[in-house]
Amino acid sequence: MVKLVVLIMSMPVIIALILSIIYPRENLLFGRRLQYKNDDLEPSENAIKYTRIVSIVGLIFIGMVIVFFLT
């Protein structure tokens, strides 16, 4: 039962991390677009790389946690 709960609870986190790897610009501006008047906000390339790297590391970590709990 614990294995099923861990798997179900981790699915939204996995989906959010995958989406942040695929769409890092939108992830960086999520919730912040209302603070600015113009819509042509562009995050720096370093911020995009950082977001992707953190998402990949988080995805690997979550994968290891799931494997640990499912074995």
PDB file of N, CA, C and O in Angstrom:
ATOM      1  N   MET A   1       0.804  -1.188   0.000  1.00  0.00           N
ATOM      2  CA  MET A   1       0.000   0.000   0.000  1.00  0.00           C
ATOM      3  C   MET A   1       0.856   1.264   0.000  1.00  0.00           C
ATOM      4  O   MET A   1       0.522   2.244  -0.666  1.00  0.00           O
ATOM      5  N   VAL A   2       1.951   1.240   0.742  1.00  0.00           N
ATOM      6  CA  VAL A   2       2.852   2.385   0.800  1.00  0.00           C
ATOM      7  C   VAL A   2       3.474   2.621  -0.575  1.00  0.00           C
ATOM      8  O   VAL A   2       3.686   3.763  -0.980  1.00  0.00           O
ATOM      9  N   LYS A   3       3.759   1.544  -1.279  1.00  0.00           N
ATOM     10  CA  LYS A   3       4.359   1.676  -2.606  1.00  0.00           C
ATOM     11  C   LYS A   3       3.419   2.389  -3.557  1.00  0.00           C
ATOM     12  O   LYS A   3       3.855   3.225  -4.348  1.00  0.00           O
ATOM     13  N   LEU A   4       2.160   2.077  -3.492  1.00  0.00           N
ATOM     14  CA  LEU A   4       1.177   2.716  -4.355  1.00  0.00           C
ATOM     15  C   LEU A   4       1.032   4.199  -4.014  1.00  0.00           C
ATOM     16  O   LEU A   4       0.918   5.035  -4.910  1.00  0.00           O
ATOM     17  N   VAL A   5       1.036   4.522  -2.727  1.00  0.00           N
ATOM     18  CA  VAL A   5       0.921   5.916  -2.304  1.00  0.00           C
ATOM     19  C   VAL A   5       2.139   6.718  -2.761  1.00  0.00           C
ATOM     20  O   VAL A   5       1.998   7.844  -3.239  1.00  0.00           O
ATOM     21  N   VAL A   6       3.321   6.150  -2.617  1.00  0.00           N
ATOM     22  CA  VAL A   6       4.545   6.831  -3.065  1.00  0.00           C
ATOM     23  C   VAL A   6       4.503   7.052  -4.566  1.00  0.00           C
ATOM     24  O   VAL A   6       4.873   8.126  -5.041  1.00  0.00           O
ATOM     25  N   LEU A   7       4.070   6.077  -5.303  1.00  0.00           N
ATOM     26  CA  LEU A   7       3.991   6.203  -6.760  1.00  0.00           C
ATOM     27  C   LEU A   7       2.971   7.259  -7.168  1.00  0.00           C
ATOM     28  O   LEU A   7       3.249   8.076  -8.046  1.00  0.00           O
ATOM     29  N   ILE A   8       1.818   7.255  -6.558  1.00  0.00           N
ATOM     30  CA  ILE A   8       0.779   8.229  -6.902  1.00  0.00           C
ATOM     31  C   ILE A   8       1.187   9.646  -6.494  1.00  0.00           C
ATOM     32  O   ILE A   8       0.944  10.592  -7.243  1.00  0.00           O
ATOM     33  N   MET A   9       1.794   9.806  -5.338  1.00  0.00           N
ATOM     34  CA  MET A   9       2.198  11.128  -4.865  1.00  0.00           C
ATOM     35  C   MET A   9       3.365  11.692  -5.664  1.00  0.00           C
ATOM     36  O   MET A   9       3.529  12.910  -5.733  1.00  0.00           O
ATOM     37  N   SER A  10       4.169  10.841  -6.262  1.00  0.00           N
ATOM     38  CA  SER A  10       5.322  11.333  -7.002  1.00  0.00           C
ATOM     39  C   SER A  10       5.003  11.663  -8.468  1.00  0.00           C
ATOM     40  O   SER A  10       5.796  12.332  -9.130  1.00  0.00           O
ATOM     41  N   MET A  11       3.872  11.212  -8.973  1.00  0.00           N
ATOM     42  CA  MET A  11       3.543  11.461 -10.378  1.00  0.00           C
ATOM     43  C   MET A  11       3.408  12.948 -10.714  1.00  0.00           C
ATOM     44  O   MET A  11       3.948  13.360 -11.741  1.00  0.00           O
ATOM     45  N   PRO A  12       2.724  13.783  -9.919  1.00  0.00           N
ATOM     46  CA  PRO A  12       2.676  15.209 -10.261  1.00  0.00           C
ATOM     47  C   PRO A  12       4.047  15.879 -10.242  1.00  0.00           C
ATOM     48  O   PRO A  12       4.323  16.766 -11.050  1.00  0.00           O
ATOM     49  N   VAL A  13       4.898  15.453  -9.322  1.00  0.00           N
ATOM     50  CA  VAL A  13       6.254  16.020  -9.259  1.00  0.00           C
ATOM     51  C   VAL A  13       7.038  15.641 -10.506  1.00  0.00           C
ATOM     52  O   VAL A  13       7.744  16.473 -11.075  1.00  0.00           O
ATOM     53  N   ILE A  14       6.916  14.397 -10.928  1.00  0.00           N
ATOM     54  CA  ILE A  14       7.610  13.943 -12.133  1.00  0.00           C
ATOM     55  C   ILE A  14       7.111  14.701 -13.356  1.00  0.00           C
ATOM     56  O   ILE A  14       7.909  15.114 -14.197  1.00  0.00           O
ATOM     57  N   ILE A  15       5.812  14.886 -13.461  1.00  0.00           N
ATOM     58  CA  ILE A  15       5.247  15.617 -14.597  1.00  0.00           C
ATOM     59  C   ILE A  15       5.723  17.062 -14.589  1.00  0.00           C
ATOM     60  O   ILE A  15       6.072  17.601 -15.640  1.00  0.00           O
ATOM     61  N   ALA A  16       5.743  17.703 -13.415  1.00  0.00           N
ATOM     62  CA  ALA A  16       6.214  19.091 -13.325  1.00  0.00           C
ATOM     63  C   ALA A  16       7.680  19.207 -13.702  1.00  0.00           C
ATOM     64  O   ALA A  16       8.065  20.166 -14.371  1.00  0.00           O
ATOM     65  N   LEU A  17       8.503  18.258 -13.291  1.00  0.00           N
ATOM     66  CA  LEU A  17       9.928  18.303 -13.642  1.00  0.00           C
ATOM     67  C   LEU A  17      10.140  18.080 -15.132  1.00  0.00           C
ATOM     68  O   LEU A  17      10.986  18.737 -15.737  1.00  0.00           O
ATOM     69  N   ILE A  18       9.394  17.176 -15.725  1.00  0.00           N
ATOM     70  CA  ILE A  18       9.521  16.943 -17.168  1.00  0.00           C
ATOM     71  C   ILE A  18       9.090  18.180 -17.937  1.00  0.00           C
ATOM     72  O   ILE A  18       9.749  18.567 -18.902  1.00  0.00           O
ATOM     73  N   LEU A  19       8.000  18.803 -17.526  1.00  0.00           N
ATOM     74  CA  LEU A  19       7.557  20.019 -18.200  1.00  0.00           C
ATOM     75  C   LEU A  19       8.553  21.154 -18.025  1.00  0.00           C
ATOM     76  O   LEU A  19       8.712  21.974 -18.929  1.00  0.00           O
ATOM     77  N   SER A  20       9.221  21.220 -16.894  1.00  0.00           N
ATOM     78  CA  SER A  20      10.207  22.279 -16.710  1.00  0.00           C
ATOM     79  C   SER A  20      11.479  22.008 -17.510  1.00  0.00           C
ATOM     80  O   SER A  20      12.218  22.946 -17.810  1.00  0.00           O
ATOM     81  N   ILE A  21      11.750  20.760 -17.861  1.00  0.00           N
ATOM     82  CA  ILE A  21      12.867  20.462 -18.757  1.00  0.00           C
ATOM     83  C   ILE A  21      12.501  20.843 -20.187  1.00  0.00           C
ATOM     84  O   ILE A  21      13.328  21.390 -20.917  1.00  0.00           O
ATOM     85  N   ILE A  22      11.274  20.557 -20.585  1.00  0.00           N
ATOM     86  CA  ILE A  22      10.850  20.830 -21.959  1.00  0.00           C
ATOM     87  C   ILE A  22      10.584  22.312 -22.170  1.00  0.00           C
ATOM     88  O   ILE A  22      10.983  22.863 -23.196  1.00  0.00           O
ATOM     89  N   TYR A  23       9.914  22.979 -21.215  1.00  0.00           N
ATOM     90  CA  TYR A  23       9.533  24.391 -21.333  1.00  0.00           C
ATOM     91  C   TYR A  23      10.134  25.209 -20.191  1.00  0.00           C
ATOM     92  O   TYR A  23       9.398  25.637 -19.303  1.00  0.00           O
ATOM     93  N   PRO A  24      11.460  25.440 -20.188  1.00  0.00           N
ATOM     94  CA  PRO A  24      12.059  26.149 -19.052  1.00  0.00           C
ATOM     95  C   PRO A  24      11.660  27.626 -18.978  1.00  0.00           C
ATOM     96  O   PRO A  24      11.539  28.172 -17.881  1.00  0.00           O
ATOM     97  N   ARG A  25      11.453  28.286 -20.133  1.00  0.00           N
ATOM     98  CA  ARG A  25      11.073  29.703 -20.096  1.00  0.00           C
ATOM     99  C   ARG A  25       9.715  29.901 -19.435  1.00  0.00           C
ATOM    100  O   ARG A  25       9.544  30.792 -18.603  1.00  0.00           O
ATOM    101  N   GLU A  26       8.755  29.066 -19.808  1.00  0.00           N
ATOM    102  CA  GLU A  26       7.427  29.177 -19.219  1.00  0.00           C
ATOM    103  C   GLU A  26       7.451  28.835 -17.737  1.00  0.00           C
ATOM    104  O   GLU A  26       6.712  29.422 -16.946  1.00  0.00           O
ATOM    105  N   ASN A  27       8.295  27.893 -17.364  1.00  0.00           N
ATOM    106  CA  ASN A  27       8.411  27.521 -15.958  1.00  0.00           C
ATOM    107  C   ASN A  27       8.994  28.670 -15.141  1.00  0.00           C
ATOM    108  O   ASN A  27       8.545  28.926 -14.024  1.00  0.00           O
ATOM    109  N   LEU A  28       9.980  29.356 -15.685  1.00  0.00           N
ATOM    110  CA  LEU A  28      10.582  30.473 -14.964  1.00  0.00           C
ATOM    111  C   LEU A  28       9.601  31.628 -14.786  1.00  0.00           C
ATOM    112  O   LEU A  28       9.637  32.317 -13.767  1.00  0.00           O
ATOM    113  N   LEU A  29       8.734  31.843 -15.758  1.00  0.00           N
ATOM    114  CA  LEU A  29       7.800  32.964 -15.698  1.00  0.00           C
ATOM    115  C   LEU A  29       6.452  32.591 -15.085  1.00  0.00           C
ATOM    116  O   LEU A  29       5.571  33.443 -14.968  1.00  0.00           O
ATOM    117  N   PHE A  30       6.283  31.338 -14.696  1.00  0.00           N
ATOM    118  CA  PHE A  30       5.014  30.897 -14.126  1.00  0.00           C
ATOM    119  C   PHE A  30       4.735  31.651 -12.826  1.00  0.00           C
ATOM    120  O   PHE A  30       5.532  31.602 -11.889  1.00  0.00           O
ATOM    121  N   GLY A  31       3.612  32.341 -12.777  1.00  0.00           N
ATOM    122  CA  GLY A  31       3.240  33.102 -11.592  1.00  0.00           C
ATOM    123  C   GLY A  31       3.840  34.480 -11.520  1.00  0.00           C
ATOM    124  O   GLY A  31       3.484  35.251 -10.629  1.00  0.00           O
ATOM    125  N   ARG A  32       4.740  34.822 -12.422  1.00  0.00           N
ATOM    126  CA  ARG A  32       5.385  36.135 -12.402  1.00  0.00           C
ATOM    127  C   ARG A  32       4.923  37.036 -13.541  1.00  0.00           C
ATOM    128  O   ARG A  32       5.259  38.220 -13.556  1.00  0.00           O
ATOM    129  N   ARG A  33       4.176  36.515 -14.474  1.00  0.00           N
ATOM    130  CA  ARG A  33       3.758  37.321 -15.620  1.00  0.00           C
ATOM    131  C   ARG A  33       2.830  38.447 -15.225  1.00  0.00           C
ATOM    132  O   ARG A  33       2.791  39.477 -15.898  1.00  0.00           O
ATOM    133  N   LEU A  34       2.084  38.277 -14.152  1.00  0.00           N
ATOM    134  CA  LEU A  34       1.163  39.321 -13.720  1.00  0.00           C
ATOM    135  C   LEU A  34       1.891  40.518 -13.118  1.00  0.00           C
ATOM    136  O   LEU A  34       1.288  41.580 -12.956  1.00  0.00           O
ATOM    137  N   GLN A  35       3.155  40.375 -12.786  1.00  0.00           N
ATOM    138  CA  GLN A  35       3.914  41.458 -12.187  1.00  0.00           C
ATOM    139  C   GLN A  35       4.394  42.471 -13.213  1.00  0.00           C
ATOM    140  O   GLN A  35       4.774  43.583 -12.846  1.00  0.00           O
ATOM    141  N   TYR A  36       4.383  42.111 -14.488  1.00  0.00           N
ATOM    142  CA  TYR A  36       4.955  42.962 -15.532  1.00  0.00           C
ATOM    143  C   TYR A  36       3.891  43.360 -16.538  1.00  0.00           C
ATOM    144  O   TYR A  36       2.913  42.640 -16.738  1.00  0.00           O
ATOM    145  N   LYS A  37       4.087  44.530 -17.180  1.00  0.00           N
ATOM    146  CA  LYS A  37       3.121  45.011 -18.156  1.00  0.00           C
ATOM    147  C   LYS A  37       3.292  44.342 -19.518  1.00  0.00           C
ATOM    148  O   LYS A  37       2.315  43.872 -20.100  1.00  0.00           O
ATOM    149  N   ASN A  38       4.510  44.295 -20.028  1.00  0.00           N
ATOM    150  CA  ASN A  38       4.711  43.745 -21.364  1.00  0.00           C
ATOM    151  C   ASN A  38       4.910  42.236 -21.302  1.00  0.00           C
ATOM    152  O   ASN A  38       5.410  41.698 -20.314  1.00  0.00           O
ATOM    153  N   ASP A  39       4.510  41.569 -22.375  1.00  0.00           N
ATOM    154  CA  ASP A  39       4.544  40.104 -22.413  1.00  0.00           C
ATOM    155  C   ASP A  39       5.828  39.539 -23.003  1.00  0.00           C
ATOM    156  O   ASP A  39       5.974  38.320 -23.082  1.00  0.00           O
ATOM    157  N   ASP A  40       6.759  40.385 -23.418  1.00  0.00           N
ATOM    158  CA  ASP A  40       7.966  39.889 -24.078  1.00  0.00           C
ATOM    159  C   ASP A  40       9.132  39.726 -23.107  1.00  0.00           C
ATOM    160  O   ASP A  40      10.264  40.101 -23.413  1.00  0.00           O
ATOM    161  N   LEU A  41       8.849  39.169 -21.950  1.00  0.00           N
ATOM    162  CA  LEU A  41       9.892  38.920 -20.953  1.00  0.00           C
ATOM    163  C   LEU A  41      10.727  37.726 -21.377  1.00  0.00           C
ATOM    164  O   LEU A  41      10.188  36.696 -21.782  1.00  0.00           O
ATOM    165  N   GLU A  42      12.024  37.860 -21.285  1.00  0.00           N
ATOM    166  CA  GLU A  42      12.934  36.779 -21.651  1.00  0.00           C
ATOM    167  C   GLU A  42      13.905  36.524 -20.506  1.00  0.00           C
ATOM    168  O   GLU A  42      14.664  37.420 -20.135  1.00  0.00           O
ATOM    169  N   PRO A  43      13.897  35.325 -19.942  1.00  0.00           N
ATOM    170  CA  PRO A  43      14.909  34.996 -18.930  1.00  0.00           C
ATOM    171  C   PRO A  43      16.271  34.790 -19.593  1.00  0.00           C
ATOM    172  O   PRO A  43      16.354  34.500 -20.787  1.00  0.00           O
ATOM    173  N   SER A  44      17.319  34.942 -18.815  1.00  0.00           N
ATOM    174  CA  SER A  44      18.665  34.787 -19.364  1.00  0.00           C
ATOM    175  C   SER A  44      18.938  33.320 -19.700  1.00  0.00           C
ATOM    176  O   SER A  44      18.266  32.416 -19.206  1.00  0.00           O
ATOM    177  N   GLU A  45      19.927  33.114 -20.541  1.00  0.00           N
ATOM    178  CA  GLU A  45      20.304  31.750 -20.923  1.00  0.00           C
ATOM    179  C   GLU A  45      20.835  30.969 -19.718  1.00  0.00           C
ATOM    180  O   GLU A  45      20.632  29.759 -19.618  1.00  0.00           O
ATOM    181  N   ASN A  46      21.514  31.668 -18.808  1.00  0.00           N
ATOM    182  CA  ASN A  46      22.009  30.988 -17.608  1.00  0.00           C
ATOM    183  C   ASN A  46      20.861  30.504 -16.730  1.00  0.00           C
ATOM    184  O   ASN A  46      20.937  29.419 -16.153  1.00  0.00           O
ATOM    185  N   ALA A  47      19.804  31.296 -16.625  1.00  0.00           N
ATOM    186  CA  ALA A  47      18.644  30.886 -15.833  1.00  0.00           C
ATOM    187  C   ALA A  47      17.960  29.679 -16.468  1.00  0.00           C
ATOM    188  O   ALA A  47      17.489  28.789 -15.759  1.00  0.00           O
ATOM    189  N   ILE A  48      17.902  29.642 -17.787  1.00  0.00           N
ATOM    190  CA  ILE A  48      17.297  28.507 -18.489  1.00  0.00           C
ATOM    191  C   ILE A  48      18.127  27.246 -18.285  1.00  0.00           C
ATOM    192  O   ILE A  48      17.577  26.176 -18.021  1.00  0.00           O
ATOM    193  N   LYS A  49      19.453  27.366 -18.407  1.00  0.00           N
ATOM    194  CA  LYS A  49      20.325  26.209 -18.179  1.00  0.00           C
ATOM    195  C   LYS A  49      20.211  25.710 -16.735  1.00  0.00           C
ATOM    196  O   LYS A  49      20.159  24.506 -16.485  1.00  0.00           O
ATOM    197  N   TYR A  50      20.175  26.655 -15.791  1.00  0.00           N
ATOM    198  CA  TYR A  50      20.054  26.285 -14.388  1.00  0.00           C
ATOM    199  C   TYR A  50      18.739  25.546 -14.123  1.00  0.00           C
ATOM    200  O   TYR A  50      18.716  24.551 -13.398  1.00  0.00           O
ATOM    201  N   THR A  51      17.657  26.036 -14.708  1.00  0.00           N
ATOM    202  CA  THR A  51      16.357  25.390 -14.533  1.00  0.00           C
ATOM    203  C   THR A  51      16.366  23.971 -15.084  1.00  0.00           C
ATOM    204  O   THR A  51      15.837  23.055 -14.454  1.00  0.00           O
ATOM    205  N   ARG A  52      16.960  23.787 -16.246  1.00  0.00           N
ATOM    206  CA  ARG A  52      17.022  22.446 -16.834  1.00  0.00           C
ATOM    207  C   ARG A  52      17.876  21.504 -15.994  1.00  0.00           C
ATOM    208  O   ARG A  52      17.504  20.352 -15.772  1.00  0.00           O
ATOM    209  N   ILE A  53      19.022  21.994 -15.526  1.00  0.00           N
ATOM    210  CA  ILE A  53      19.923  21.150 -14.734  1.00  0.00           C
ATOM    211  C   ILE A  53      19.257  20.738 -13.417  1.00  0.00           C
ATOM    212  O   ILE A  53      19.314  19.572 -13.024  1.00  0.00           O
ATOM    213  N   VAL A  54      18.628  21.697 -12.742  1.00  0.00           N
ATOM    214  CA  VAL A  54      17.954  21.392 -11.476  1.00  0.00           C
ATOM    215  C   VAL A  54      16.801  20.417 -11.709  1.00  0.00           C
ATOM    216  O   VAL A  54      16.557  19.535 -10.884  1.00  0.00           O
ATOM    217  N   SER A  55      16.099  20.569 -12.816  1.00  0.00           N
ATOM    218  CA  SER A  55      14.990  19.656 -13.119  1.00  0.00           C
ATOM    219  C   SER A  55      15.498  18.244 -13.396  1.00  0.00           C
ATOM    220  O   SER A  55      14.891  17.268 -12.955  1.00  0.00           O
ATOM    221  N   ILE A  56      16.597  18.132 -14.117  1.00  0.00           N
ATOM    222  CA  ILE A  56      17.169  16.809 -14.403  1.00  0.00           C
ATOM    223  C   ILE A  56      17.650  16.145 -13.114  1.00  0.00           C
ATOM    224  O   ILE A  56      17.409  14.958 -12.894  1.00  0.00           O
ATOM    225  N   VAL A  57      18.328  16.913 -12.267  1.00  0.00           N
ATOM    226  CA  VAL A  57      18.805  16.368 -10.992  1.00  0.00           C
ATOM    227  C   VAL A  57      17.612  15.957 -10.122  1.00  0.00           C
ATOM    228  O   VAL A  57      17.639  14.903  -9.487  1.00  0.00           O
ATOM    229  N   GLY A  58      16.579  16.781 -10.096  1.00  0.00           N
ATOM    230  CA  GLY A  58      15.386  16.439  -9.323  1.00  0.00           C
ATOM    231  C   GLY A  58      14.701  15.200  -9.855  1.00  0.00           C
ATOM    232  O   GLY A  58      14.217  14.378  -9.077  1.00  0.00           O
ATOM    233  N   LEU A  59      14.651  15.051 -11.171  1.00  0.00           N
ATOM    234  CA  LEU A  59      14.040  13.871 -11.779  1.00  0.00           C
ATOM    235  C   LEU A  59      14.831  12.610 -11.436  1.00  0.00           C
ATOM    236  O   LEU A  59      14.247  11.563 -11.158  1.00  0.00           O
ATOM    237  N   ILE A  60      16.148  12.712 -11.456  1.00  0.00           N
ATOM    238  CA  ILE A  60      16.989  11.571 -11.075  1.00  0.00           C
ATOM    239  C   ILE A  60      16.781  11.221  -9.601  1.00  0.00           C
ATOM    240  O   ILE A  60      16.680  10.048  -9.240  1.00  0.00           O
ATOM    241  N   PHE A  61      16.718  12.251  -8.755  1.00  0.00           N
ATOM    242  CA  PHE A  61      16.516  12.018  -7.321  1.00  0.00           C
ATOM    243  C   PHE A  61      15.156  11.368  -7.051  1.00  0.00           C
ATOM    244  O   PHE A  61      15.069  10.409  -6.284  1.00  0.00           O
ATOM    245  N   ILE A  62      14.109  11.881  -7.671  1.00  0.00           N
ATOM    246  CA  ILE A  62      12.773  11.308  -7.484  1.00  0.00           C
ATOM    247  C   ILE A  62      12.749   9.866  -8.002  1.00  0.00           C
ATOM    248  O   ILE A  62      12.127   8.994  -7.396  1.00  0.00           O
ATOM    249  N   GLY A  63      13.425   9.626  -9.120  1.00  0.00           N
ATOM    250  CA  GLY A  63      13.502   8.261  -9.648  1.00  0.00           C
ATOM    251  C   GLY A  63      14.187   7.322  -8.681  1.00  0.00           C
ATOM    252  O   GLY A  63      13.757   6.181  -8.510  1.00  0.00           O
ATOM    253  N   MET A  64      15.258   7.794  -8.041  1.00  0.00           N
ATOM    254  CA  MET A  64      15.957   6.964  -7.060  1.00  0.00           C
ATOM    255  C   MET A  64      15.082   6.702  -5.836  1.00  0.00           C
ATOM    256  O   MET A  64      15.099   5.599  -5.290  1.00  0.00           O
ATOM    257  N   VAL A  65      14.324   7.699  -5.404  1.00  0.00           N
ATOM    258  CA  VAL A  65      13.428   7.519  -4.264  1.00  0.00           C
ATOM    259  C   VAL A  65      12.344   6.493  -4.599  1.00  0.00           C
ATOM    260  O   VAL A  65      12.017   5.631  -3.782  1.00  0.00           O
ATOM    261  N   ILE A  66      11.796   6.597  -5.802  1.00  0.00           N
ATOM    262  CA  ILE A  66      10.759   5.650  -6.196  1.00  0.00           C
ATOM    263  C   ILE A  66      11.326   4.239  -6.262  1.00  0.00           C
ATOM    264  O   ILE A  66      10.699   3.299  -5.774  1.00  0.00           O
ATOM    265  N   VAL A  67      12.499   4.079  -6.854  1.00  0.00           N
ATOM    266  CA  VAL A  67      13.117   2.758  -6.924  1.00  0.00           C
ATOM    267  C   VAL A  67      13.402   2.221  -5.535  1.00  0.00           C
ATOM    268  O   VAL A  67      13.223   1.029  -5.283  1.00  0.00           O
ATOM    269  N   PHE A  68      13.845   3.085  -4.628  1.00  0.00           N
ATOM    270  CA  PHE A  68      14.129   2.665  -3.249  1.00  0.00           C
ATOM    271  C   PHE A  68      12.869   2.171  -2.566  1.00  0.00           C
ATOM    272  O   PHE A  68      12.897   1.145  -1.887  1.00  0.00           O
ATOM    273  N   PHE A  69      11.754   2.890  -2.735  1.00  0.00           N
ATOM    274  CA  PHE A  69      10.522   2.495  -2.061  1.00  0.00           C
ATOM    275  C   PHE A  69       9.824   1.325  -2.738  1.00  0.00           C
ATOM    276  O   PHE A  69       9.085   0.591  -2.081  1.00  0.00           O
ATOM    277  N   LEU A  70      10.042   1.134  -4.036  1.00  0.00           N
ATOM    278  CA  LEU A  70       9.358   0.059  -4.726  1.00  0.00           C
ATOM    279  C   LEU A  70      10.093  -1.270  -4.633  1.00  0.00           C
ATOM    280  O   LEU A  70       9.535  -2.308  -4.987  1.00  0.00           O
ATOM    281  N   THR A  71      11.344  -1.255  -4.160  1.00  0.00           N
ATOM    282  CA  THR A  71      12.075  -2.523  -4.035  1.00  0.00           C
ATOM    283  C   THR A  71      12.002  -3.047  -2.626  1.00  0.00           C
ATOM    284  O   THR A  71      12.559  -4.104  -2.331  1.00  0.00           O
TER     285      THR A  71
END
